[in-house]
Amino acid sequence: MTDVIIPTRPSTPPPPLAEGGLRIVALGGIGEVGRNMTVFEHQGKLLVVDCGVLFPEDNQPGVDLILPDFRAIENRLDDIEAIVLTHGHEDHIGAVPFLLRNRPDLPVVGSRFTLALLAAKCREHRLTPVLVEVSEGQHTQHGPFDCEYFAVNHSIPDAIAVAIRTSAGLVLHTGDIKLDQLPLDGRLTDLAGFHRLGDEGVDLFLVDSTNAEVPGFVTPEREIGPVLDQVIRRATQRVIVACFASHVHRVQQILDVAVKHGRRVALIGRSMVRNMGIAADLGLLQVPAGLFVDIDEAMQLPEDEVLFVSTGSQGEPLSALSRMARGEHRQISIRSGDTVVLASSMIPGNETAVFGVVNGLVRLGAHVVHKGNAKVHVSGHAAAGELLFLYNAVRPSNVMPVHGEWKHLRANAELAISTGVNAQQVVIAEDGVVVDLVDGKARISGRVEVGHVYVDGLSVGDVGESTLSDRLVLGEGGFISITVAVESSTGRAVTPPTISGRGFSDDPKALDQVVPLVEMELSRTEAEGITDTHRIAQAVRRVVGRWVAETYRRRPMIIPTVIPV
Amino acid sequence: MTDVIIPTRPSTPPPPLAEGGLRIVALGGIGEVGRNMTVFEHQGKLLVVDCGVLFPEDNQPGVDLILPDFRAIENRLDDIEAIVLTHGHEDHIGAVPFLLRNRPDLPVVGSRFTLALLAAKCREHRLTPVLVEVSEGQHTQHGPFDCEYFAVNHSIPDAIAVAIRTSAGLVLHTGDIKLDQLPLDGRLTDLAGFHRLGDEGVDLFLVDSTNAEVPGFVTPEREIGPVLDQVIRRATQRVIVACFASHVHRVQQILDVAVKHGRRVALIGRSMVRNMGIAADLGLLQVPAGLFVDIDEAMQLPEDEVLFVSTGSQGEPLSALSRMARGEHRQISIRSGDTVVLASSMIPGNETAVFGVVNGLVRLGAHVVHKGNAKVHVSGHAAAGELLFLYNAVRPSNVMPVHGEWKHLRANAELAISTGVNAQQVVIAEDGVVVDLVDGKARISGRVEVGHVYVDGLSVGDVGESTLSDRLVLGEGGFISITVAVESSTGRAVTPPTISGRGFSDDPKALDQVVPLVEMELSRTEAEGITDTHRIAQAVRRVVGRWVAETYRRRPMIIPTVIPV
């Protein structure tokens, strides 16, 4: 067994890039699934591939989105020649508006559907981006970077891979990719093109790692159609199908089955309505005239003549599907005998929420079909068998696994090595680790700081680790606040202490013992002649903290406020 | 397709139980996975089967444990004849001490290993329970309840099913069960015994639903040994195997492989050390003399002569394994080439935590073997194929699926119906729904209230939905507090307002605009002659809430404190 070399991770910034070299650094997306953003540097100029968002985990409460960390390039925005987008998923385009805020004239390169989704997103941010539309087979030149585009197959139409030629060598970045050999739109991943690049000599290959741990091959998307057909044919009442709002081919299969069984279709969810409108306008989604109805019309139709296509497949609590599962949807009440299909995967971390929705629907009597009991979803990312095809076509000198957590990166590295890539030339470089391609060899040269940049409401970056740490403490134990006014000159309390707790106990008497405790402590501080409000507050915090630990064995935040009057 | 009938769920308490009838109500464990507790009532007396805990989910922050809701029986504790424990897992025995607090003399019936684990738990609660040890084939009589015990196979030794005979009929409760036909200890689930009960006529069959959605059969536990052997044979450095601390047979297989490959074993984790000590004392775990070493000794041994068996397989952040994954364990530093085996399932909800541990270990260079890439775990619960064997042996008149969420209960109900049980006689009765067995028919007769009873620190029940709801708000958005002292007679502010926020922003200037805003509002309330501190506080809350929503689009808790001086 050849072994992956786990490189040591330097903690220092890299030295200046060698003359003629190419520098690569991920500001997001390596060591995590999401916020993909890779920066290429050559001859003093920068090229960015993708600029997406990451969705927060449990230990990042209240956060809406996580952005790539732009600090490494914030003083070099004018050096950026272009952003190339490989496809239109949020984890590849979602942070573009935040970068454009600082450099609105930056050219954004992508395929037609990708740019249409980006333009819609930018409109919400009141931005008008400079768009450069490309399609497979085309080249664009951005400063010292020559870019060539290749068709790839993924779970969204119009995805591309990008080959970047510089004087330092040829780099191929897959973006998100799989090798479905029976794609619904007939648009195959361009393996022949990759082979041609391999003949030319690929110096560095950046490869999607998401499914590197999964053996074999992803089932063709096309096999989902017959399963949906079987489920919907049997249904005698309403059918609701939930899936990702950008999965045009999945929706196409749903629409085809609806037509076949005489059901009209209502789309539910703002992003579903918007994206399918764009897809239909671009000719990517075929919608027979009169198929679509709105929800109100759908509710007037006989139950066996309607089908809803909905968002909410990840158990998002405010989604229409979650509201149906709780029996709280304004228009659609689930009844015994209704059919609900979750034609989607579960994004890790969403399991509890999705199962909650499934249980809620079952409890109301619905038949719930999901990937656990029927083949109603396939992944959009190449499994191990497909990755081997890629490595054998490209025959790269150096490999850099991208898009994935550590376990995915390492599994991908092992696949590369198994096809003959030298283990020394497989570089696992998580976010911020700088890789230099010089004289045909990729080497780790240093590290730049890449942290989490949180979006919470309207503001970017002001919520950081200290705020999150406070939220976690408050979320676990609530707080107890003690407010007292003291005479500035003597430190004598002029009011009885006001005690209140939130998130601590339902028992209204839970804190009754605190008042005399604090009064005693205030008498003590007064007797000792302590007048400094900060010291008085510290003393109060100490006695209350000790009391709550001993009495309840809990750790609420203790917040003393001492007001000098 | 015969369809499960989802019964309507009544909201009213049941009428008095019909003369000679048997009443069944779950105070936990139906509609959820955990805190199993079923109460049987006959001739004015009660029998309790199991009394376990449930572990909290994300929306129950700060909670340590969730207990069954005892309210339905709290006024009838003296009517309880006994509590029968089917096996020693926490979700079946963990809440016993909380019941014994109120009725210390209650006889607790169970098999040897189950009672040994319970006794250890009770010692921590400073309780000395009245134990009645039974084994398969035996009968015990508790008031009007005649109990007969049957061997069943599960992921812990010494599990039993219980048949309860009363004048209302014969009930069989499986507890947790599977039908491993090659059990390591040779103790098969007593299918012949169940068949004999079937011949006698089982009026009501309560059946483990956990794996009812899983087709086929669970792989025998025995097949894990060779996989572990292969993994450990190849290891050239340290090996760490994490598994559940009560899975004696799994640990036995690990020890056997360790012996074979000349490795000595150190146990890590308090519960692992305690449970394996008990198992060894009872002869359930065979430990060759000199095999066990403590951690300090283990650290002195050559790296290829040691194996650690550890808790922490669920990614618990304070466990030894999580600390190793973060590089923070005091003694054991993971190095490139070490092998870590997670010989366990992932309890739903723990996925993110477990993957975090796996990624941390991989990042440090460890080879991580888990159920996703090797057959190092099998479930302890019967899959659909095994449940069919049970239904065909028992041929019950009435069926009540237990132990599971709604999707599991319904799948189990469908299996019962497929073997010929009348759909009308399959009763899905979630927690609190009362089922009466009268004249051989099981019917839902009403509902008692069953809520979540939270243990947080030393206290039981004082943390309720209102506290949790506050914790969720605080955890998402933190708080902003505004404290001001006003002259009682005039409502005039005598100090500038003190503003502070926690969990709101890392920016020290984030709340600078609040002071003048509050001062303006206080001038207004004073001008309007408002002196009531409650009304002043409301006014302050309103302006600050509006400001933060408009400025930040966030919803922190706003806490005004107005002190009259």
Chai-1 contact restraints between the chains, C-beta under 6 A:
chainA,res_idxA,chainB,res_idxB,connection_type,confidence,min_distance_angstrom,max_distance_angstrom,comment,restraint_id
A,I6,B,S336,contact,1.0,0.0,6.0,A-B,restraint_1
A,I6,B,G365,contact,1.0,0.0,6.0,A-B,restraint_2
A,E57,B,T352,contact,1.0,0.0,6.0,A-B,restraint_3
A,D58,B,D58,contact,1.0,0.0,6.0,A-B,restraint_4
A,P61,B,G475,contact,1.0,0.0,6.0,A-B,restraint_5
A,P61,B,E476,contact,1.0,0.0,6.0,A-B,restraint_6
A,G62,B,E476,contact,1.0,0.0,6.0,A-B,restraint_7
A,G62,B,G477,contact,1.0,0.0,6.0,A-B,restraint_8
A,S336,B,I6,contact,1.0,0.0,6.0,A-B,restraint_9
A,P348,B,E351,contact,1.0,0.0,6.0,A-B,restraint_10
A,G349,B,T352,contact,1.0,0.0,6.0,A-B,restraint_11
A,E351,B,P348,contact,1.0,0.0,6.0,A-B,restraint_12
A,E351,B,E351,contact,1.0,0.0,6.0,A-B,restraint_13
A,T352,B,E57,contact,1.0,0.0,6.0,A-B,restraint_14
A,T352,B,G349,contact,1.0,0.0,6.0,A-B,restraint_15
A,V358,B,K407,contact,1.0,0.0,6.0,A-B,restraint_16
A,N359,B,E405,contact,1.0,0.0,6.0,A-B,restraint_17
A,N359,B,W406,contact,1.0,0.0,6.0,A-B,restraint_18
A,N359,B,K407,contact,1.0,0.0,6.0,A-B,restraint_19
A,V362,B,W406,contact,1.0,0.0,6.0,A-B,restraint_20
A,V362,B,K407,contact,1.0,0.0,6.0,A-B,restraint_21
A,V362,B,R410,contact,1.0,0.0,6.0,A-B,restraint_22
A,R363,B,W406,contact,1.0,0.0,6.0,A-B,restraint_23
A,G365,B,I6,contact,1.0,0.0,6.0,A-B,restraint_24
A,E405,B,N359,contact,1.0,0.0,6.0,A-B,restraint_25
A,W406,B,N359,contact,1.0,0.0,6.0,A-B,restraint_26
A,W406,B,V362,contact,1.0,0.0,6.0,A-B,restraint_27
A,W406,B,R363,contact,1.0,0.0,6.0,A-B,restraint_28
A,K407,B,V358,contact,1.0,0.0,6.0,A-B,restraint_29
A,K407,B,N359,contact,1.0,0.0,6.0,A-B,restraint_30
A,K407,B,V362,contact,1.0,0.0,6.0,A-B,restraint_31
A,R410,B,V362,contact,1.0,0.0,6.0,A-B,restraint_32
A,G457,B,Y552,contact,1.0,0.0,6.0,A-B,restraint_33
A,G457,B,R553,contact,1.0,0.0,6.0,A-B,restraint_34
A,G457,B,R554,contact,1.0,0.0,6.0,A-B,restraint_35
A,L458,B,Y552,contact,1.0,0.0,6.0,A-B,restraint_36
A,L458,B,R553,contact,1.0,0.0,6.0,A-B,restraint_37
A,S459,B,Y552,contact,1.0,0.0,6.0,A-B,restraint_38
A,D462,B,S505,contact,1.0,0.0,6.0,A-B,restraint_39
A,D462,B,D506,contact,1.0,0.0,6.0,A-B,restraint_40
A,D462,B,D507,contact,1.0,0.0,6.0,A-B,restraint_41
A,G464,B,D506,contact,1.0,0.0,6.0,A-B,restraint_42
A,S466,B,D506,contact,1.0,0.0,6.0,A-B,restraint_43
A,T467,B,G503,contact,1.0,0.0,6.0,A-B,restraint_44
A,T467,B,S505,contact,1.0,0.0,6.0,A-B,restraint_45
A,T467,B,D506,contact,1.0,0.0,6.0,A-B,restraint_46
A,D470,B,G478,contact,1.0,0.0,6.0,A-B,restraint_47
A,D470,B,R502,contact,1.0,0.0,6.0,A-B,restraint_48
A,D470,B,G503,contact,1.0,0.0,6.0,A-B,restraint_49
A,R471,B,G475,contact,1.0,0.0,6.0,A-B,restraint_50
A,R471,B,G478,contact,1.0,0.0,6.0,A-B,restraint_51
A,R471,B,G503,contact,1.0,0.0,6.0,A-B,restraint_52
A,L474,B,L474,contact,1.0,0.0,6.0,A-B,restraint_53
A,L474,B,G475,contact,1.0,0.0,6.0,A-B,restraint_54
A,L474,B,G503,contact,1.0,0.0,6.0,A-B,restraint_55
A,G475,B,P61,contact,1.0,0.0,6.0,A-B,restraint_56
A,G475,B,R471,contact,1.0,0.0,6.0,A-B,restraint_57
A,G475,B,L474,contact,1.0,0.0,6.0,A-B,restraint_58
A,G475,B,G475,contact,1.0,0.0,6.0,A-B,restraint_59
A,E476,B,P61,contact,1.0,0.0,6.0,A-B,restraint_60
A,E476,B,G62,contact,1.0,0.0,6.0,A-B,restraint_61
A,G477,B,G62,contact,1.0,0.0,6.0,A-B,restraint_62
A,G478,B,D470,contact,1.0,0.0,6.0,A-B,restraint_63
A,G478,B,R471,contact,1.0,0.0,6.0,A-B,restraint_64
A,T483,B,T483,contact,1.0,0.0,6.0,A-B,restraint_65
A,T483,B,T561,contact,1.0,0.0,6.0,A-B,restraint_66
A,A485,B,A485,contact,1.0,0.0,6.0,A-B,restraint_67
A,A485,B,I563,contact,1.0,0.0,6.0,A-B,restraint_68
A,A485,B,V565,contact,1.0,0.0,6.0,A-B,restraint_69
A,V494,B,V565,contact,1.0,0.0,6.0,A-B,restraint_70
A,T495,B,I563,contact,1.0,0.0,6.0,A-B,restraint_71
A,T495,B,V565,contact,1.0,0.0,6.0,A-B,restraint_72
A,T498,B,T561,contact,1.0,0.0,6.0,A-B,restraint_73
A,R502,B,D470,contact,1.0,0.0,6.0,A-B,restraint_74
A,G503,B,T467,contact,1.0,0.0,6.0,A-B,restraint_75
A,G503,B,D470,contact,1.0,0.0,6.0,A-B,restraint_76
A,G503,B,R471,contact,1.0,0.0,6.0,A-B,restraint_77
A,G503,B,L474,contact,1.0,0.0,6.0,A-B,restraint_78
A,S505,B,D462,contact,1.0,0.0,6.0,A-B,restraint_79
A,S505,B,T467,contact,1.0,0.0,6.0,A-B,restraint_80
A,D506,B,D462,contact,1.0,0.0,6.0,A-B,restraint_81
A,D506,B,G464,contact,1.0,0.0,6.0,A-B,restraint_82
A,D506,B,S466,contact,1.0,0.0,6.0,A-B,restraint_83
A,D506,B,T467,contact,1.0,0.0,6.0,A-B,restraint_84
A,D507,B,D462,contact,1.0,0.0,6.0,A-B,restraint_85
A,Y552,B,G457,contact,1.0,0.0,6.0,A-B,restraint_86
A,Y552,B,L458,contact,1.0,0.0,6.0,A-B,restraint_87
A,Y552,B,S459,contact,1.0,0.0,6.0,A-B,restraint_88
A,R553,B,G457,contact,1.0,0.0,6.0,A-B,restraint_89
A,R553,B,L458,contact,1.0,0.0,6.0,A-B,restraint_90
A,R554,B,G457,contact,1.0,0.0,6.0,A-B,restraint_91
A,T561,B,T483,contact,1.0,0.0,6.0,A-B,restraint_92
A,T561,B,T498,contact,1.0,0.0,6.0,A-B,restraint_93
A,I563,B,A485,contact,1.0,0.0,6.0,A-B,restraint_94
A,I563,B,T495,contact,1.0,0.0,6.0,A-B,restraint_95
A,V565,B,A485,contact,1.0,0.0,6.0,A-B,restraint_96
A,V565,B,V494,contact,1.0,0.0,6.0,A-B,restraint_97
A,V565,B,T495,contact,1.0,0.0,6.0,A-B,restraint_98
A,V565,B,V565,contact,1.0,0.0,6.0,A-B,restraint_99
